[in-house]
């Protein structure tokens, strides 16, 4: 799968989950 497609899917999932979930995921990436 191409990176762009993964990014679009990630954004779509992010919109469904809501911004709080995105922040948690981003924070966990920064910490690890």
PDB file of N, CA, C, O and CB in Angstrom:
ATOM      1  N   UNK A   1       0.841  -1.193   0.000  1.00  0.00           N
ATOM      2  CA  UNK A   1       0.000   0.000   0.000  1.00  0.00           C
ATOM      3  C   UNK A   1       0.883   1.253   0.000  1.00  0.00           C
ATOM      4  O   UNK A   1       1.916   1.301   0.668  1.00  0.00           O
ATOM      5  CB  UNK A   1      -0.955   0.000   1.228  1.00  0.00           C
ATOM      6  N   UNK A   2       0.459   2.255  -0.756  1.00  0.00           N
ATOM      7  CA  UNK A   2       1.262   3.478  -0.844  1.00  0.00           C
ATOM      8  C   UNK A   2       1.115   4.321   0.416  1.00  0.00           C
ATOM      9  O   UNK A   2       0.123   4.224   1.138  1.00  0.00           O
ATOM     10  CB  UNK A   2       0.857   4.298  -2.075  1.00  0.00           C
ATOM     11  N   UNK A   3       2.131   5.153   0.664  1.00  0.00           N
ATOM     12  CA  UNK A   3       2.132   5.995   1.867  1.00  0.00           C
ATOM     13  C   UNK A   3       0.951   6.958   1.867  1.00  0.00           C
ATOM     14  O   UNK A   3       0.320   7.178   2.900  1.00  0.00           O
ATOM     15  CB  UNK A   3       3.446   6.780   1.970  1.00  0.00           C
ATOM     16  N   UNK A   4       0.657   7.532   0.698  1.00  0.00           N
ATOM     17  CA  UNK A   4      -0.435   8.507   0.591  1.00  0.00           C
ATOM     18  C   UNK A   4      -1.763   7.865   0.962  1.00  0.00           C
ATOM     19  O   UNK A   4      -2.589   8.468   1.648  1.00  0.00           O
ATOM     20  CB  UNK A   4      -0.508   9.089  -0.834  1.00  0.00           C
ATOM     21  N   UNK A   5      -1.960   6.629   0.496  1.00  0.00           N
ATOM     22  CA  UNK A   5      -3.204   5.925   0.787  1.00  0.00           C
ATOM     23  C   UNK A   5      -3.328   5.651   2.279  1.00  0.00           C
ATOM     24  O   UNK A   5      -4.402   5.809   2.859  1.00  0.00           O
ATOM     25  CB  UNK A   5      -3.279   4.612  -0.003  1.00  0.00           C
ATOM     26  N   UNK A   6      -2.217   5.238   2.901  1.00  0.00           N
ATOM     27  CA  UNK A   6      -2.214   5.012   4.348  1.00  0.00           C
ATOM     28  C   UNK A   6      -2.566   6.293   5.091  1.00  0.00           C
ATOM     29  O   UNK A   6      -3.312   6.275   6.070  1.00  0.00           O
ATOM     30  CB  UNK A   6      -0.843   4.489   4.812  1.00  0.00           C
ATOM     31  N   UNK A   7      -2.015   7.408   4.608  1.00  0.00           N
ATOM     32  CA  UNK A   7      -2.256   8.693   5.253  1.00  0.00           C
ATOM     33  C   UNK A   7      -3.736   9.068   5.169  1.00  0.00           C
ATOM     34  O   UNK A   7      -4.324   9.521   6.152  1.00  0.00           O
ATOM     35  CB  UNK A   7      -1.390   9.790   4.609  1.00  0.00           C
ATOM     36  N   UNK A   8      -4.331   8.878   4.001  1.00  0.00           N
ATOM     37  CA  UNK A   8      -5.752   9.194   3.820  1.00  0.00           C
ATOM     38  C   UNK A   8      -6.624   8.321   4.708  1.00  0.00           C
ATOM     39  O   UNK A   8      -7.581   8.799   5.318  1.00  0.00           O
ATOM     40  CB  UNK A   8      -6.159   9.018   2.355  1.00  0.00           C
ATOM     41  N   UNK A   9      -6.288   7.032   4.776  1.00  0.00           N
ATOM     42  CA  UNK A   9      -7.043   6.123   5.640  1.00  0.00           C
ATOM     43  C   UNK A   9      -6.886   6.536   7.100  1.00  0.00           C
ATOM     44  O   UNK A   9      -7.845   6.524   7.870  1.00  0.00           O
ATOM     45  CB  UNK A   9      -6.576   4.662   5.441  1.00  0.00           C
ATOM     46  N   UNK A  10      -5.663   6.901   7.462  1.00  0.00           N
ATOM     47  CA  UNK A  10      -5.407   7.350   8.832  1.00  0.00           C
ATOM     48  C   UNK A  10      -6.221   8.579   9.193  1.00  0.00           C
ATOM     49  O   UNK A  10      -6.762   8.675  10.295  1.00  0.00           O
ATOM     50  CB  UNK A  10      -3.935   7.645   9.018  1.00  0.00           C
ATOM     51  N   UNK A  11      -6.306   9.524   8.253  1.00  0.00           N
ATOM     52  CA  UNK A  11      -7.100  10.728   8.483  1.00  0.00           C
ATOM     53  C   UNK A  11      -8.581  10.397   8.611  1.00  0.00           C
ATOM     54  O   UNK A  11      -9.276  10.942   9.469  1.00  0.00           O
ATOM     55  CB  UNK A  11      -6.886  11.731   7.351  1.00  0.00           C
ATOM     56  N   UNK A  12      -9.057   9.499   7.753  1.00  0.00           N
ATOM     57  CA  UNK A  12     -10.466   9.101   7.801  1.00  0.00           C
ATOM     58  C   UNK A  12     -10.800   8.464   9.147  1.00  0.00           C
ATOM     59  O   UNK A  12     -11.815   8.791   9.762  1.00  0.00           O
ATOM     60  CB  UNK A  12     -10.791   8.123   6.654  1.00  0.00           C
ATOM     61  N   UNK A  13      -9.932   7.546   9.604  1.00  0.00           N
ATOM     62  CA  UNK A  13     -10.121   6.900  10.907  1.00  0.00           C
ATOM     63  C   UNK A  13     -10.047   7.946  12.019  1.00  0.00           C
ATOM     64  O   UNK A  13     -10.824   7.916  12.973  1.00  0.00           O
ATOM     65  CB  UNK A  13      -9.055   5.788  11.134  1.00  0.00           C
ATOM     66  N   UNK A  14      -9.094   8.873  11.877  1.00  0.00           N
ATOM     67  CA  UNK A  14      -8.939   9.931  12.871  1.00  0.00           C
ATOM     68  C   UNK A  14     -10.191  10.771  13.015  1.00  0.00           C
ATOM     69  O   UNK A  14     -10.597  11.117  14.124  1.00  0.00           O
ATOM     70  CB  UNK A  14      -7.777  10.816  12.510  1.00  0.00           C
ATOM     71  N   UNK A  15     -10.806  11.099  11.876  1.00  0.00           N
ATOM     72  CA  UNK A  15     -12.044  11.890  11.908  1.00  0.00           C
ATOM     73  C   UNK A  15     -13.149  11.123  12.621  1.00  0.00           C
ATOM     74  O   UNK A  15     -13.939  11.707  13.363  1.00  0.00           O
ATOM     75  CB  UNK A  15     -12.494  12.260  10.477  1.00  0.00           C
ATOM     76  N   UNK A  16     -13.203   9.809  12.393  1.00  0.00           N
ATOM     77  CA  UNK A  16     -14.230   8.990  13.035  1.00  0.00           C
ATOM     78  C   UNK A  16     -13.998   8.888  14.536  1.00  0.00           C
ATOM     79  O   UNK A  16     -14.944   8.933  15.322  1.00  0.00           O
ATOM     80  CB  UNK A  16     -14.261   7.596  12.415  1.00  0.00           C
ATOM     81  N   UNK A  17     -12.726   8.749  14.930  1.00  0.00           N
ATOM     82  CA  UNK A  17     -12.408   8.579  16.345  1.00  0.00           C
ATOM     83  C   UNK A  17     -12.554   9.881  17.118  1.00  0.00           C
ATOM     84  O   UNK A  17     -12.957   9.884  18.281  1.00  0.00           O
ATOM     85  CB  UNK A  17     -10.999   8.042  16.504  1.00  0.00           C
ATOM     86  N   UNK A  18     -12.222  10.979  16.462  1.00  0.00           N
ATOM     87  CA  UNK A  18     -12.280  12.268  17.146  1.00  0.00           C
ATOM     88  C   UNK A  18     -10.897  12.762  17.515  1.00  0.00           C
ATOM     89  O   UNK A  18      -9.941  11.989  17.572  1.00  0.00           O
ATOM     90  CB  UNK A  18     -13.141  12.169  18.389  1.00  0.00           C
ATOM     91  N   UNK A  19     -10.800  14.065  17.767  1.00  0.00           N
ATOM     92  CA  UNK A  19      -9.499  14.704  17.945  1.00  0.00           C
ATOM     93  C   UNK A  19      -8.785  14.266  19.213  1.00  0.00           C
ATOM     94  O   UNK A  19      -7.555  14.276  19.260  1.00  0.00           O
ATOM     95  CB  UNK A  19      -9.663  16.189  17.958  1.00  0.00           C
ATOM     96  N   UNK A  20      -9.523  13.887  20.230  1.00  0.00           N
ATOM     97  CA  UNK A  20      -8.891  13.427  21.472  1.00  0.00           C
ATOM     98  C   UNK A  20      -8.076  12.173  21.220  1.00  0.00           C
ATOM     99  O   UNK A  20      -6.966  12.029  21.732  1.00  0.00           O
ATOM    100  CB  UNK A  20      -9.948  13.162  22.556  1.00  0.00           C
ATOM    101  N   UNK A  21      -8.639  11.255  20.422  1.00  0.00           N
ATOM    102  CA  UNK A  21      -7.941  10.013  20.107  1.00  0.00           C
ATOM    103  C   UNK A  21      -6.691  10.291  19.288  1.00  0.00           C
ATOM    104  O   UNK A  21      -5.649   9.676  19.512  1.00  0.00           O
ATOM    105  CB  UNK A  21      -8.865   9.054  19.354  1.00  0.00           C
ATOM    106  N   UNK A  22      -6.793  11.220  18.334  1.00  0.00           N
ATOM    107  CA  UNK A  22      -5.629  11.593  17.518  1.00  0.00           C
ATOM    108  C   UNK A  22      -4.521  12.101  18.419  1.00  0.00           C
ATOM    109  O   UNK A  22      -3.360  11.727  18.255  1.00  0.00           O
ATOM    110  CB  UNK A  22      -6.005  12.668  16.463  1.00  0.00           C
ATOM    111  N   UNK A  23      -4.875  12.953  19.373  1.00  0.00           N
ATOM    112  CA  UNK A  23      -3.874  13.523  20.270  1.00  0.00           C
ATOM    113  C   UNK A  23      -3.190  12.418  21.081  1.00  0.00           C
ATOM    114  O   UNK A  23      -1.972  12.440  21.258  1.00  0.00           O
ATOM    115  CB  UNK A  23      -4.523  14.560  21.213  1.00  0.00           C
ATOM    116  N   UNK A  24      -3.971  11.458  21.569  1.00  0.00           N
ATOM    117  CA  UNK A  24      -3.399  10.335  22.320  1.00  0.00           C
ATOM    118  C   UNK A  24      -2.413   9.562  21.466  1.00  0.00           C
ATOM    119  O   UNK A  24      -1.315   9.234  21.916  1.00  0.00           O
ATOM    120  CB  UNK A  24      -4.505   9.400  22.820  1.00  0.00           C
ATOM    121  N   UNK A  25      -2.811   9.268  20.213  1.00  0.00           N
ATOM    122  CA  UNK A  25      -1.964   8.495  19.304  1.00  0.00           C
ATOM    123  C   UNK A  25      -0.685   9.257  19.004  1.00  0.00           C
ATOM    124  O   UNK A  25       0.403   8.680  19.030  1.00  0.00           O
ATOM    125  CB  UNK A  25      -2.714   8.174  17.996  1.00  0.00           C
ATOM    126  N   UNK A  26      -0.806  10.552  18.719  1.00  0.00           N
ATOM    127  CA  UNK A  26       0.370  11.363  18.417  1.00  0.00           C
ATOM    128  C   UNK A  26       1.300  11.430  19.624  1.00  0.00           C
ATOM    129  O   UNK A  26       2.519  11.336  19.481  1.00  0.00           O
ATOM    130  CB  UNK A  26      -0.047  12.778  17.988  1.00  0.00           C
ATOM    131  N   UNK A  27       0.721  11.594  20.808  1.00  0.00           N
ATOM    132  CA  UNK A  27       1.532  11.652  22.025  1.00  0.00           C
ATOM    133  C   UNK A  27       2.279  10.336  22.245  1.00  0.00           C
ATOM    134  O   UNK A  27       3.440  10.337  22.654  1.00  0.00           O
ATOM    135  CB  UNK A  27       0.647  11.972  23.244  1.00  0.00           C
ATOM    136  N   UNK A  28       1.609   9.215  21.974  1.00  0.00           N
ATOM    137  CA  UNK A  28       2.262   7.915  22.170  1.00  0.00           C
ATOM    138  C   UNK A  28       3.401   7.725  21.173  1.00  0.00           C
ATOM    139  O   UNK A  28       4.420   7.115  21.498  1.00  0.00           O
ATOM    140  CB  UNK A  28       1.241   6.770  22.030  1.00  0.00           C
ATOM    141  N   UNK A  29       3.226   8.256  19.939  1.00  0.00           N
ATOM    142  CA  UNK A  29       4.313   8.189  18.968  1.00  0.00           C
ATOM    143  C   UNK A  29       5.510   9.022  19.433  1.00  0.00           C
ATOM    144  O   UNK A  29       6.656   8.588  19.310  1.00  0.00           O
ATOM    145  CB  UNK A  29       3.829   8.672  17.590  1.00  0.00           C
ATOM    146  N   UNK A  30       5.248  10.208  19.962  1.00  0.00           N
ATOM    147  CA  UNK A  30       6.326  11.080  20.432  1.00  0.00           C
ATOM    148  C   UNK A  30       7.079  10.446  21.601  1.00  0.00           C
ATOM    149  O   UNK A  30       8.302  10.553  21.688  1.00  0.00           O
ATOM    150  CB  UNK A  30       5.765  12.446  20.849  1.00  0.00           C
ATOM    151  N   UNK A  31       6.348   9.789  22.493  1.00  0.00           N
ATOM    152  CA  UNK A  31       6.962   9.206  23.679  1.00  0.00           C
ATOM    153  C   UNK A  31       7.826   7.997  23.347  1.00  0.00           C
ATOM    154  O   UNK A  31       8.829   7.749  24.017  1.00  0.00           O
ATOM    155  CB  UNK A  31       5.896   8.813  24.671  1.00  0.00           C
ATOM    156  N   UNK A  32       7.445   7.244  22.316  1.00  0.00           N
ATOM    157  CA  UNK A  32       8.166   6.004  21.999  1.00  0.00           C
ATOM    158  C   UNK A  32       9.305   6.157  21.064  1.00  0.00           C
ATOM    159  O   UNK A  32       9.972   5.175  20.737  1.00  0.00           O
ATOM    160  CB  UNK A  32       7.256   5.035  21.437  1.00  0.00           C
TER     161      UNK A  32
END
